[in-house]
Amino acid sequence: MGRRRNGPPRGGRPTKSKPCVFCKEKVAYVDYKDYNMLRRFISDRGKVRARRVTGLCPQHQREAASAIKRAREMALLPYVVGR
Amino acid sequence: MAREADTRPEEANIDTYEAMLIVIPELDEEQVENTVGRFRTIIERTGGEAGEPNHWGRRKLAYEIDHRTDGFYVVMEFTAGERTLVELKRILRVSDDVLRHMVVKLPPSYAHKPLPETTEVTA
């Protein structure tokens, strides 16, 4: 429901909104070929990290997720690590 | 056809596509070049324009495909004629020396970005 962006913290750590890294670097296209960059957005199990972890904006989170899926299809990134 | 031109204000802007292929590791560099050359011919024969292929070299796959652990990666940009995509995809699908392929449309704003460093793995 209420997304706390800069609002007062409700227990836990105070919220600090960091700008999305792609927005900051003005990335127009999240390239699936740049798999080493995409590694930052997957867990050590190979799963796509949640937005609250990656700190990406909705648009770039979506684009990063699709890029990861494309990279997986081309065996640049694993579907699953340590099976 | 006329309708398509209406929906696209800049008709002169031809879409650029990018194909990535994983060629089986059993071939040698020269055979890979030949294979890629075949696809370039297909693109050009069907009215497209094929760019210079970018050979990433032999790389380890993130997971096994058809009991193979590595393959030659080739990335190529091209523009498509009317039949190019259909024909290219059809041939790619039936080619035994291509493990995987992917064709994506590049956004018009996307300029040639530096590609990730080619990490050559010889298994």
Backbone of each chain as ProteinMPNN parsed JSONL, in Angstrom:
{"seq_chain_A": "MGRRRNGPPRGGRPTKSKPCVFCKEKVAYVDYKDYNMLRRFISDRGKVRARRVTGLCPQHQREAASAIKRAREMALLPYVVGR", "coords_chain_A": {"N_chain_A": [[0.847, -1.195, 0.0], [0.936, 1.903, 1.129], [3.735, 3.362, -0.123], [6.708, 3.847, 1.306], [8.773, 6.342, 0.73], [10.45, 8.671, 1.191], [9.459, 9.069, 3.574], [8.77, 9.148, 7.146], [10.657, 6.806, 9.016], [9.403, 3.61, 9.856], [10.103, 2.055, 12.248], [13.028, -0.017, 12.138], [15.596, 0.569, 9.661], [16.252, 3.959, 8.741], [14.637, 5.273, 5.881], [16.227, 5.785, 2.807], [16.163, 7.14, -0.204], [17.779, 6.002, -2.988], [19.028, 7.084, -6.084], [18.137, 5.321, -9.056], [20.516, 3.215, -10.598], [20.703, 3.018, -13.372], [19.229, 5.158, -14.256], [20.763, 7.166, -13.267], [23.064, 6.917, -14.738], [22.047, 7.443, -17.143], [21.123, 5.413, -18.909], [19.899, 4.149, -21.866], [19.232, 1.756, -22.899], [19.109, -1.384, -21.65], [21.487, -3.657, -21.897], [21.542, -6.993, -22.876], [23.823, -8.325, -23.451], [25.792, -7.438, -21.849], [26.646, -9.065, -19.59], [28.148, -9.18, -17.288], [27.664, -6.833, -15.982], [24.997, -7.239, -15.457], [25.119, -9.156, -13.56], [25.162, -7.947, -11.139], [22.558, -7.731, -10.455], [21.485, -10.14, -9.868], [20.948, -12.828, -7.595], [23.205, -14.853, -5.579], [22.324, -17.304, -6.124], [21.372, -17.079, -8.587], [18.981, -15.909, -9.046], [16.695, -13.294, -9.99], [17.181, -10.229, -8.472], [15.199, -8.523, -6.017], [13.421, -5.434, -6.365], [13.666, -3.804, -4.138], [16.101, -4.494, -3.272], [17.841, -4.123, -5.428], [17.463, -1.466, -5.954], [16.518, -0.231, -8.211], [14.623, 1.792, -10.507], [11.124, 1.385, -11.356], [10.845, 1.083, -14.18], [13.445, 0.51, -15.092], [14.031, -1.71, -13.586], [12.331, -3.58, -14.691], [13.385, -3.662, -17.274], [15.952, -4.547, -16.746], [15.366, -7.047, -15.708], [14.284, -8.344, -17.966], [16.521, -8.278, -19.575], [18.232, -9.923, -18.148], [16.881, -12.297, -18.448], [17.092, -12.691, -21.183], [19.844, -12.957, -21.379], [20.145, -15.295, -19.963], [18.952, -17.087, -21.675], [20.763, -17.202, -23.722], [22.807, -18.507, -22.524], [24.596, -16.92, -21.153], [24.232, -16.133, -18.623], [23.492, -18.038, -15.697], [20.6, -20.167, -15.194], [20.18, -21.314, -12.833], [22.172, -21.588, -10.007], [24.538, -23.822, -8.822], [23.301, -26.532, -8.773]], "CA_chain_A": [[0.0, 0.0, 0.0], [1.709, 3.147, 1.156], [5.159, 3.126, -0.336], [7.468, 4.873, 2.022], [9.95, 6.718, -0.04], [11.271, 9.499, 2.054], [8.652, 9.307, 4.766], [9.426, 8.794, 8.405], [10.856, 5.365, 9.142], [8.479, 2.952, 10.762], [10.951, 0.99, 12.781], [14.062, -0.414, 11.193], [16.508, 1.613, 9.232], [15.595, 5.089, 8.068], [14.658, 5.087, 4.428], [16.978, 6.781, 2.053], [15.975, 6.713, -1.579], [18.953, 6.203, -3.827], [18.578, 7.064, -7.47], [18.382, 4.091, -9.819], [21.832, 3.351, -11.24], [20.567, 3.219, -14.82], [18.784, 6.538, -14.462], [21.882, 8.036, -12.957], [24.009, 6.875, -15.86], [21.251, 7.75, -18.341], [21.177, 4.262, -19.799], [18.659, 4.089, -22.637], [18.939, 0.367, -23.271], [19.826, -2.329, -20.798], [21.968, -4.621, -22.88], [21.657, -8.337, -22.315], [25.16, -8.849, -23.709], [26.676, -6.982, -20.779], [26.186, -9.96, -18.526], [28.861, -8.924, -16.035], [26.928, -5.756, -15.315], [23.72, -7.791, -14.978], [25.372, -9.998, -12.392], [24.869, -7.174, -9.928], [21.13, -7.755, -10.175], [21.009, -11.484, -9.573], [21.461, -13.339, -6.327], [24.248, -15.855, -5.844], [21.615, -18.466, -6.634], [21.034, -16.813, -9.977], [17.639, -15.342, -9.168], [16.623, -11.846, -10.167], [17.024, -9.574, -7.171], [14.013, -7.673, -5.904], [13.674, -4.013, -6.561], [14.114, -3.17, -2.898], [17.523, -4.798, -3.113], [18.614, -3.523, -6.515], [17.308, -0.018, -5.917], [16.227, 0.286, -9.543], [13.29, 2.343, -10.692], [10.278, 0.35, -11.952], [11.115, 0.85, -15.599], [14.736, -0.141, -15.306], [13.972, -3.043, -12.994], [11.712, -4.432, -15.712], [14.314, -3.848, -18.381], [17.053, -5.386, -16.278], [14.872, -8.414, -15.587], [14.211, -8.94, -19.3], [17.884, -8.466, -20.072], [18.753, -11.114, -17.476], [16.241, -13.468, -19.049], [17.706, -12.9, -22.49], [21.198, -13.46, -21.162], [20.029, -16.697, -19.565], [18.617, -17.883, -22.84], [21.976, -17.381, -24.504], [23.801, -19.156, -21.663], [25.565, -15.969, -20.622], [23.983, -16.189, -17.187], [22.853, -19.307, -15.376], [19.237, -20.148, -14.686], [20.264, -21.789, -11.46], [23.57, -21.795, -9.636], [24.769, -24.88, -7.854], [22.202, -27.462, -8.72]], "C_chain_A": [[0.878, 1.238, 0.0], [3.18, 2.855, 0.954], [5.929, 4.231, 0.342], [8.72, 5.167, 1.245], [10.903, 7.502, 0.853], [10.565, 9.776, 3.379], [9.394, 8.895, 6.016], [9.553, 7.287, 8.537], [9.905, 4.787, 10.188], [9.242, 1.767, 11.337], [12.001, 0.633, 11.755], [14.89, 0.784, 10.777], [15.755, 2.776, 8.618], [15.695, 4.901, 6.56], [15.457, 6.208, 3.788], [16.863, 6.363, 0.602], [17.212, 7.07, -2.379], [18.463, 6.228, -5.26], [18.994, 5.764, -8.148], [19.677, 4.233, -10.627], [21.722, 3.595, -12.741], [20.114, 4.639, -15.119], [19.957, 7.489, -14.26], [22.864, 8.087, -14.117], [23.323, 7.131, -17.185], [21.358, 6.626, -19.377], [19.841, 4.164, -20.527], [18.248, 2.644, -22.888], [19.78, -0.545, -22.4], [20.203, -3.521, -21.666], [22.142, -5.997, -22.247], [23.052, -8.924, -22.517], [26.127, -8.487, -22.585], [26.365, -7.776, -19.513], [26.917, -9.718, -17.213], [28.207, -7.797, -15.247], [25.63, -6.309, -14.727], [23.894, -8.662, -13.748], [25.066, -9.271, -11.088], [23.408, -7.307, -9.529], [20.592, -9.163, -10.0], [21.647, -11.948, -8.263], [22.537, -14.382, -6.615], [23.63, -17.188, -6.248], [21.239, -18.308, -8.103], [19.666, -16.2, -10.155], [17.717, -13.829, -9.347], [16.377, -11.217, -8.8], [15.807, -8.659, -7.179], [14.397, -6.21, -6.022], [14.179, -3.35, -5.287], [15.582, -3.466, -2.629], [18.335, -4.074, -4.181], [18.544, -2.004, -6.483], [17.024, 0.589, -7.273], [14.824, 0.886, -9.567], [12.453, 1.282, -11.416], [10.637, 0.045, -13.398], [12.418, 0.079, -15.796], [14.784, -1.512, -14.662], [13.386, -4.025, -14.016], [12.703, -4.722, -16.816], [15.476, -4.737, -17.977], [16.596, -6.835, -16.182], [14.782, -9.078, -16.957], [15.595, -9.195, -19.846], [18.494, -9.714, -19.444], [18.17, -12.362, -18.122], [16.801, -13.744, -20.439], [19.101, -13.499, -22.328], [21.162, -14.921, -20.744], [19.783, -17.578, -20.771], [19.853, -18.167, -23.67], [23.115, -17.951, -23.663], [24.911, -18.203, -21.232], [25.444, -15.905, -19.105], [23.291, -17.516, -16.896], [21.389, -19.119, -14.978], [19.276, -20.435, -13.195], [21.732, -22.032, -11.157], [23.628, -22.921, -8.613], [23.603, -25.811, -7.706], [22.645, -28.749, -8.058]], "O_chain_A": [[1.488, 1.578, -1.013], [3.801, 2.174, 1.77], [5.809, 5.404, -0.011], [9.613, 4.328, 1.125], [11.992, 7.05, 1.208], [11.007, 10.595, 4.185], [10.502, 8.363, 5.956], [8.619, 6.563, 8.192], [9.647, 5.381, 11.234], [9.031, 0.621, 10.94], [11.844, 0.974, 10.582], [14.897, 1.836, 11.416], [14.697, 2.571, 8.022], [16.707, 4.432, 6.04], [15.376, 7.378, 4.164], [17.411, 5.332, 0.213], [17.64, 8.222, -2.452], [17.566, 5.464, -5.617], [20.045, 5.191, -7.858], [19.902, 5.261, -11.266], [22.551, 4.297, -13.319], [20.546, 5.251, -16.096], [20.118, 8.475, -14.979], [23.418, 9.137, -14.443], [23.953, 7.044, -18.238], [21.644, 6.862, -20.551], [18.784, 4.103, -19.899], [17.068, 2.345, -23.066], [21.009, -0.482, -22.414], [19.347, -4.287, -22.108], [22.802, -6.145, -21.219], [23.43, -9.89, -21.854], [27.149, -9.146, -22.395], [25.89, -7.236, -18.514], [26.384, -10.011, -16.143], [28.195, -7.801, -14.016], [25.21, -5.905, -13.643], [22.951, -8.883, -12.988], [24.752, -9.89, -10.072], [23.053, -7.026, -8.384], [19.378, -9.366, -9.985], [22.735, -11.511, -7.887], [22.752, -14.751, -7.769], [24.341, -18.101, -6.667], [20.843, -19.264, -8.769], [19.223, -15.987, -11.284], [18.669, -13.178, -8.915], [15.476, -11.626, -8.068], [15.436, -8.098, -8.21], [15.544, -5.821, -5.806], [15.013, -2.447, -5.337], [16.229, -2.768, -1.847], [19.377, -3.487, -3.892], [19.469, -1.33, -6.937], [17.254, 1.78, -7.483], [13.962, 0.535, -8.761], [13.014, 0.373, -12.028], [10.722, -1.119, -13.791], [12.48, -0.878, -16.568], [15.501, -2.392, -15.138], [13.876, -5.142, -14.181], [12.857, -5.864, -17.248], [15.933, -5.574, -18.756], [17.343, -7.749, -16.531], [15.155, -10.241, -17.106], [15.831, -10.207, -20.506], [19.19, -10.475, -20.116], [18.868, -13.356, -18.321], [16.966, -14.901, -20.827], [19.484, -14.424, -23.045], [22.038, -15.7, -21.119], [20.332, -18.674, -20.88], [19.983, -19.242, -24.256], [24.275, -17.875, -24.067], [26.037, -18.631, -20.976], [26.42, -15.656, -18.398], [22.586, -18.054, -17.75], [20.993, -18.06, -14.493], [18.51, -19.876, -12.41], [22.45, -22.618, -11.967], [22.851, -22.953, -7.659], [22.981, -25.881, -6.646], [21.847, -29.676, -7.916]]}, "seq_chain_B": "MAREADTRPEEANIDTYEAMLIVIPELDEEQVENTVGRFRTIIERTGGEAGEPNHWGRRKLAYEIDHRTDGFYVVMEFTAGERTLVELKRILRVSDDVLRHMVVKLPPSYAHKPLPETTEVTA", "coords_chain_B": {"N_chain_B": [[0.57, -2.184, -46.485], [0.919, 0.501, -46.978], [-0.288, 1.402, -44.783], [1.447, 0.775, -42.783], [3.468, 2.525, -43.224], [2.218, 4.835, -42.55], [1.928, 4.668, -39.805], [4.443, 4.908, -38.989], [6.321, 7.629, -38.585], [8.939, 8.399, -39.419], [9.896, 7.057, -42.051], [12.2, 6.505, -43.275], [13.869, 5.67, -41.354], [15.303, 2.805, -40.787], [14.864, -0.219, -39.1], [17.278, -1.556, -36.92], [18.702, -4.675, -36.346], [19.912, -7.248, -34.195], [21.834, -10.073, -34.111], [22.62, -12.892, -32.202], [24.681, -15.64, -32.088], [25.311, -18.965, -31.035], [27.76, -21.016, -31.842], [28.55, -24.396, -32.5], [31.157, -25.991, -30.596], [32.769, -27.796, -31.895], [33.66, -27.039, -34.349], [36.281, -25.281, -36.185], [37.933, -22.047, -36.068], [37.834, -21.089, -38.673], [35.784, -22.471, -39.876], [33.712, -21.522, -38.377], [33.637, -18.906, -39.242], [32.831, -19.35, -41.84], [30.288, -20.392, -41.432], [29.011, -18.186, -40.291], [29.28, -16.483, -42.398], [27.537, -17.626, -44.173], [25.079, -16.968, -43.099], [25.193, -14.256, -43.331], [25.064, -14.002, -46.052], [22.474, -14.842, -46.477], [21.062, -12.781, -45.249], [21.799, -10.645, -46.878], [20.886, -11.492, -49.332], [18.185, -11.414, -49.017], [17.585, -8.806, -49.0], [18.508, -7.329, -46.879], [21.033, -5.727, -44.827], [24.097, -6.686, -43.83], [26.097, -6.292, -40.985], [29.526, -6.075, -39.852], [30.588, -9.091, -38.458], [30.938, -9.742, -34.986], [33.253, -11.423, -33.338], [33.206, -13.194, -30.459], [34.661, -15.21, -29.647], [35.679, -18.428, -28.32], [33.716, -19.494, -25.692], [32.856, -20.317, -22.355], [29.812, -21.936, -21.602], [27.036, -20.906, -19.604], [25.504, -22.909, -18.718], [24.965, -26.355, -19.491], [24.398, -27.157, -22.873], [22.898, -29.345, -24.966], [24.772, -31.304, -24.171], [27.111, -29.909, -24.366], [29.722, -27.833, -23.263], [30.862, -25.496, -23.971], [31.047, -22.859, -26.465], [31.175, -21.088, -29.616], [30.778, -17.669, -29.66], [29.026, -15.333, -31.553], [28.281, -12.104, -32.566], [26.171, -9.992, -34.389], [25.231, -7.172, -36.211], [22.455, -6.072, -38.143], [20.435, -4.897, -40.878], [17.077, -5.375, -41.919], [15.476, -6.829, -44.707], [12.348, -7.393, -46.378], [11.819, -10.152, -46.201], [13.787, -11.055, -44.642], [13.93, -11.612, -41.789], [12.167, -13.758, -41.323], [13.235, -15.695, -42.985], [15.887, -15.884, -42.095], [15.589, -16.697, -39.431], [14.355, -19.119, -39.819], [16.318, -20.607, -41.128], [18.311, -20.532, -39.21], [17.169, -22.013, -37.216], [17.153, -24.579, -38.265], [19.781, -25.115, -38.611], [22.442, -27.197, -37.922], [24.855, -26.571, -36.836], [24.53, -24.428, -35.218], [24.046, -23.721, -31.961], [22.412, -22.143, -30.332], [20.396, -19.281, -30.917], [19.713, -15.791, -31.091], [17.665, -13.142, -32.002], [17.394, -9.767, -31.789], [15.635, -6.676, -31.774], [17.15, -3.601, -32.112], [16.967, -0.665, -30.135], [16.188, 2.482, -31.634], [17.754, 4.559, -30.74], [20.0, 3.441, -29.861], [23.367, 3.367, -29.91], [26.49, 2.084, -31.188], [27.664, 0.472, -28.636], [30.458, -0.066, -26.448], [31.426, -3.402, -26.363], [31.151, -6.108, -23.993], [34.194, -7.218, -22.619], [35.918, -9.633, -24.438], [36.108, -12.669, -23.163], [38.106, -15.145, -23.618], [37.824, -18.562, -23.569], [39.462, -21.46, -23.448], [38.769, -24.697, -23.616]], "CA_chain_B": [[1.917, -1.628, -46.481], [0.807, 1.951, -46.849], [-0.692, 1.662, -43.41], [2.621, 0.696, -41.944], [4.216, 3.766, -43.41], [1.504, 5.886, -41.831], [2.153, 4.582, -38.372], [5.829, 5.273, -38.7], [6.572, 8.933, -39.186], [10.208, 8.424, -40.144], [9.96, 5.813, -42.779], [13.583, 6.288, -43.673], [14.549, 5.006, -40.245], [15.158, 1.353, -40.879], [15.211, -0.862, -37.839], [18.492, -2.354, -36.857], [18.552, -5.877, -35.543], [21.17, -7.823, -33.762], [21.723, -11.519, -33.946], [23.703, -13.554, -31.477], [24.663, -17.08, -32.347], [26.286, -19.826, -30.374], [28.13, -22.043, -32.806], [29.083, -25.559, -31.784], [32.607, -25.888, -30.377], [33.519, -28.778, -32.677], [34.229, -26.396, -35.533], [37.411, -24.39, -35.914], [37.639, -20.632, -36.323], [37.531, -20.839, -40.074], [34.447, -22.994, -40.155], [32.759, -20.603, -37.76], [33.526, -17.775, -40.163], [32.034, -19.792, -42.978], [28.905, -20.496, -40.98], [28.483, -16.832, -40.149], [29.201, -15.952, -43.754], [26.318, -18.155, -44.785], [23.934, -16.184, -42.632], [25.307, -12.915, -43.913], [24.562, -14.111, -47.423], [21.014, -14.91, -46.414], [20.565, -11.438, -44.947], [21.964, -9.772, -48.02], [20.068, -11.978, -50.442], [16.785, -11.068, -48.788], [17.388, -7.359, -49.011], [19.022, -6.661, -45.688], [22.434, -5.333, -44.886], [24.736, -7.313, -42.671], [27.291, -5.619, -40.485], [30.692, -6.922, -39.588], [30.335, -9.92, -37.274], [31.827, -9.556, -33.843], [33.519, -12.753, -32.785], [33.588, -13.166, -29.049], [35.543, -16.35, -29.437], [35.127, -19.597, -27.639], [33.362, -19.136, -24.322], [32.149, -21.326, -21.566], [28.382, -21.675, -21.447], [26.629, -20.847, -18.2], [24.96, -24.232, -18.411], [25.182, -27.28, -20.587], [23.387, -27.229, -23.927], [23.169, -30.528, -25.801], [25.997, -31.926, -23.668], [28.293, -29.124, -24.7], [29.949, -26.875, -22.187], [31.28, -24.202, -24.512], [30.63, -22.586, -27.832], [31.665, -19.834, -30.203], [29.758, -16.626, -29.67], [29.16, -14.354, -32.622], [27.236, -11.084, -32.52], [26.192, -9.293, -35.668], [24.118, -6.244, -36.429], [22.03, -6.056, -39.54], [19.121, -4.354, -41.183], [16.321, -6.467, -42.518], [14.545, -6.636, -45.807], [11.008, -7.88, -46.066], [11.769, -11.577, -45.881], [15.024, -11.428, -43.954], [13.781, -12.185, -40.459], [11.53, -15.062, -41.443], [14.168, -16.617, -43.618], [17.06, -16.056, -41.236], [15.216, -17.489, -38.259], [14.065, -20.475, -40.258], [17.576, -21.295, -41.403], [19.027, -20.681, -37.941], [16.548, -23.102, -36.453], [17.468, -25.898, -38.801], [21.224, -25.31, -38.732], [22.943, -28.09, -36.875], [26.061, -26.043, -36.19], [24.19, -23.316, -34.324], [23.435, -24.259, -30.741], [21.365, -21.212, -29.915], [20.487, -17.981, -31.574], [18.736, -14.804, -30.644], [17.596, -11.939, -32.831], [16.672, -8.709, -31.087], [15.58, -5.391, -32.459], [17.841, -2.605, -31.296], [16.258, 0.614, -30.097], [16.788, 3.405, -32.616], [18.74, 5.454, -30.131], [21.141, 2.664, -29.391], [24.557, 3.456, -30.744], [27.419, 0.99, -30.93], [28.29, 0.588, -27.32], [31.548, -1.024, -26.298], [30.936, -4.708, -25.946], [31.921, -6.663, -22.88], [35.488, -7.763, -23.028], [35.77, -11.03, -24.839], [36.899, -13.546, -22.336], [38.267, -16.378, -24.363], [38.04, -19.73, -22.726], [39.777, -22.643, -24.219], [38.538, -25.846, -22.733]], "C_chain_B": [[1.883, -0.133, -46.287], [0.457, 2.308, -45.409], [0.519, 1.66, -42.486], [3.439, 1.979, -42.022], [3.554, 4.905, -42.638], [1.822, 5.864, -40.345], [3.577, 4.956, -38.008], [6.159, 6.585, -39.37], [7.886, 8.982, -39.964], [10.384, 7.085, -40.836], [11.391, 5.46, -43.147], [14.364, 5.565, -42.579], [14.312, 3.504, -40.314], [15.627, 0.746, -39.569], [16.508, -1.657, -37.961], [18.234, -3.539, -35.944], [19.929, -6.37, -35.151], [20.952, -9.308, -33.551], [22.907, -12.006, -33.141], [23.573, -15.044, -31.727], [25.649, -17.768, -31.421], [26.544, -20.976, -31.329], [28.805, -23.177, -32.051], [30.613, -25.526, -31.705], [33.431, -26.874, -31.21], [34.179, -28.155, -33.895], [35.486, -25.635, -35.164], [37.045, -22.985, -36.391], [37.165, -20.389, -37.765], [36.122, -21.315, -40.428], [33.367, -22.113, -39.541], [32.532, -19.413, -38.685], [32.646, -18.139, -41.352], [30.561, -19.839, -42.617], [28.267, -19.118, -40.905], [28.324, -16.196, -41.527], [27.937, -16.403, -44.463], [25.104, -17.306, -44.374], [23.981, -14.763, -43.168], [24.778, -12.928, -45.344], [23.036, -14.109, -47.425], [20.436, -13.52, -46.187], [20.639, -10.564, -46.198], [21.091, -10.199, -49.195], [18.612, -11.561, -50.283], [16.587, -9.567, -48.607], [17.832, -6.638, -47.759], [20.463, -6.262, -45.883], [23.107, -5.864, -43.639], [25.981, -6.543, -42.275], [28.414, -6.611, -40.256], [30.4, -7.794, -38.354], [31.397, -9.701, -36.2], [32.038, -10.922, -33.202], [33.987, -12.628, -31.341], [34.577, -14.291, -28.748], [34.857, -17.468, -28.694], [34.933, -19.261, -26.173], [32.701, -20.309, -23.636], [30.675, -20.95, -21.478], [28.041, -21.679, -19.96], [26.004, -22.167, -17.763], [25.116, -25.088, -19.655], [24.047, -27.195, -21.609], [23.772, -28.398, -24.815], [24.494, -31.189, -25.442], [27.247, -31.188, -24.09], [28.464, -28.058, -23.636], [30.505, -25.544, -22.705], [30.858, -24.05, -25.963], [31.228, -21.284, -28.314], [30.524, -18.833, -30.229], [30.048, -15.636, -30.79], [27.984, -13.385, -32.533], [27.327, -10.268, -33.795], [24.984, -8.367, -35.752], [23.729, -6.29, -37.887], [20.714, -5.295, -39.67], [18.395, -5.394, -42.014], [15.522, -5.999, -43.713], [13.232, -7.294, -45.419], [11.006, -9.322, -45.564], [12.914, -11.99, -44.953], [14.781, -12.175, -42.654], [13.198, -13.585, -40.523], [12.544, -16.09, -41.93], [15.345, -16.925, -42.684], [16.72, -16.96, -40.052], [14.958, -18.928, -38.633], [15.369, -21.253, -40.44], [18.349, -21.521, -40.099], [18.48, -21.874, -37.162], [16.977, -24.475, -36.958], [18.973, -26.146, -38.907], [21.734, -26.156, -37.569], [24.161, -27.5, -36.169], [25.782, -24.779, -35.385], [23.429, -23.879, -33.131], [22.229, -23.44, -30.326], [21.496, -19.967, -30.756], [19.467, -17.065, -30.957], [18.811, -13.604, -31.562], [16.804, -10.911, -32.047], [16.702, -7.447, -31.929], [16.247, -4.371, -31.549], [17.021, -1.318, -31.272], [16.953, 1.617, -31.002], [17.884, 4.277, -32.031], [20.043, 4.75, -29.806], [22.306, 2.763, -30.363], [25.488, 2.293, -30.382], [28.116, 1.214, -29.598], [29.467, -0.375, -27.259], [31.023, -2.342, -25.744], [31.743, -5.211, -24.766], [33.183, -7.344, -23.38], [35.356, -9.259, -23.311], [36.705, -11.897, -24.02], [36.994, -14.9, -23.028], [38.589, -17.525, -23.417], [38.344, -20.909, -23.628], [39.693, -23.852, -23.294], [39.334, -27.066, -23.208]], "O_chain_B": [[2.684, 0.439, -45.548], [0.844, 3.355, -44.891], [0.6, 2.439, -41.536], [4.013, 2.445, -41.038], [4.221, 5.812, -42.141], [1.968, 6.909, -39.711], [3.875, 5.28, -36.858], [6.267, 6.65, -40.595], [7.935, 9.549, -41.055], [10.936, 6.132, -40.287], [11.747, 4.293, -43.307], [15.385, 4.93, -42.843], [13.248, 3.008, -39.942], [16.648, 1.143, -39.007], [16.775, -2.323, -38.961], [17.613, -3.4, -34.89], [20.952, -5.961, -35.701], [20.002, -9.731, -32.893], [24.045, -11.593, -33.363], [22.496, -15.626, -31.593], [26.69, -17.211, -31.073], [25.667, -21.799, -31.592], [29.538, -22.951, -31.087], [31.278, -25.083, -32.641], [34.659, -26.793, -31.227], [35.156, -28.692, -34.416], [35.741, -25.369, -33.989], [36.01, -22.764, -37.02], [36.247, -19.612, -38.028], [35.383, -20.662, -41.164], [32.272, -21.966, -40.084], [31.403, -18.967, -38.888], [31.827, -17.341, -41.808], [29.7, -19.393, -43.376], [27.152, -18.899, -41.38], [27.365, -15.469, -41.786], [27.344, -15.662, -45.247], [24.239, -16.982, -45.187], [22.948, -14.146, -43.427], [24.127, -11.981, -45.787], [22.397, -13.465, -48.257], [19.463, -13.121, -46.827], [19.697, -9.848, -46.538], [20.615, -9.36, -49.96], [17.894, -11.377, -51.265], [15.548, -9.121, -48.12], [17.557, -5.449, -47.599], [21.039, -6.436, -46.957], [22.721, -5.523, -42.521], [26.809, -6.19, -43.115], [28.26, -7.818, -40.443], [30.005, -7.27, -37.313], [32.578, -9.504, -36.485], [31.127, -11.497, -32.606], [35.026, -12.035, -31.051], [35.239, -14.296, -27.71], [33.646, -17.463, -28.471], [35.855, -18.804, -25.496], [32.077, -21.164, -24.264], [30.335, -19.78, -21.301], [28.679, -22.369, -19.164], [25.982, -22.493, -16.576], [25.371, -24.576, -20.744], [22.873, -27.166, -21.239], [24.875, -28.423, -25.361], [25.252, -31.587, -26.327], [28.326, -31.777, -24.164], [27.496, -27.459, -23.166], [30.602, -24.576, -21.95], [30.377, -24.991, -26.595], [31.723, -20.48, -27.526], [29.446, -19.111, -30.753], [31.175, -15.167, -30.948], [26.831, -13.804, -32.437], [28.417, -9.895, -34.231], [23.865, -8.744, -35.404], [24.565, -6.519, -38.761], [19.99, -5.086, -38.696], [19.013, -6.19, -42.722], [14.963, -4.902, -43.717], [13.037, -7.698, -44.273], [10.287, -9.667, -44.626], [12.994, -13.145, -44.533], [15.351, -13.243, -42.431], [13.682, -14.495, -39.851], [12.688, -17.18, -41.376], [15.737, -18.08, -42.515], [17.475, -17.873, -39.719], [15.288, -19.848, -37.884], [15.51, -22.386, -39.979], [18.965, -22.57, -39.909], [19.224, -22.633, -36.541], [17.142, -25.412, -36.178], [19.4, -27.249, -39.25], [21.486, -25.861, -36.4], [24.47, -27.879, -35.039], [26.717, -24.128, -34.918], [22.337, -24.431, -33.262], [21.167, -23.977, -30.012], [22.577, -19.641, -31.248], [18.479, -17.51, -30.373], [19.897, -13.109, -31.865], [15.657, -11.162, -31.68], [17.642, -7.185, -32.679], [15.941, -4.292, -30.359], [16.445, -0.929, -32.289], [18.178, 1.601, -31.123], [18.816, 4.683, -32.725], [21.056, 5.385, -29.515], [22.227, 2.294, -31.499], [25.28, 1.61, -29.38], [29.026, 2.033, -29.47], [29.469, -1.395, -27.948], [30.268, -2.37, -24.773], [32.882, -4.793, -24.559], [33.201, -7.964, -24.443], [34.774, -10.021, -22.539], [37.926, -11.855, -24.174], [36.051, -15.69, -23.008], [39.499, -17.453, -22.591], [37.533, -21.285, -24.475], [40.449, -23.989, -22.332], [39.265, -28.128, -22.588]]}, "name": "protein", "num_of_chains": 2, "seq": "MGRRRNGPPRGGRPTKSKPCVFCKEKVAYVDYKDYNMLRRFISDRGKVRARRVTGLCPQHQREAASAIKRAREMALLPYVVGRMAREADTRPEEANIDTYEAMLIVIPELDEEQVENTVGRFRTIIERTGGEAGEPNHWGRRKLAYEIDHRTDGFYVVMEFTAGERTLVELKRILRVSDDVLRHMVVKLPPSYAHKPLPETTEVTA"}
